[in-house]
Amino acid sequence: LYVLPALTAHEAVPGHHLQIALNRELGDSIPEFRKSFYLSAFGEGWGLYSETLAEEMGIYRTPYERFGKLTYEQWRAGRLVVDTGIHALGWTREQAVEFLRSNTALSLHNINTEVDRYISWPGQAVSYKIGEMKIRELRKRAEEALGPKFNIRDFHEVILEQGTVTLPIMEERVEAYIERSLR
């Protein structure tokens, strides 16, 4: 139960539910195929970023809820190692299971399920963190460039208003937002 606030932030609001709902409202502003287009680095990057937003908003109120967020961070760090270990270093399934068993708070059932997922979907686990890191980098860049003109709501709108985009396109959009805001 202690992970529910982090899970809710990731999957619901401000996470995927908000992201997908906004995508559905785009109407004719983007081509039809883009409404169903999904890039893990963008989508899951937003999900991970949302867990940090929840922290900024004070959603993790108890030590247990903060612990839940930290166990999620620990799991995400562990899977970076495991995904890379399996696909770049030739780890066996057993090595991956043992690493997560020793370094995360996941149950053995969840570990087995997750390792099977990482084996069958190379790079997907890593894409979460890549996307989150890019959004955080762009936010920091916008905050530093705009100073008191920075508006978190406007920044999030720039990230989400065109639906799923590649990370380089997202970066271009944020750069354009910074330029517009400085005028």
Summary of the structure (lengths in Angstrom):
residues: 183
radius of gyration: 17.7
end to end distance: 47.3
largest distance: 56.5
contacts: 556
relative contact order: 0.15
helix: 78%
strand: 0%
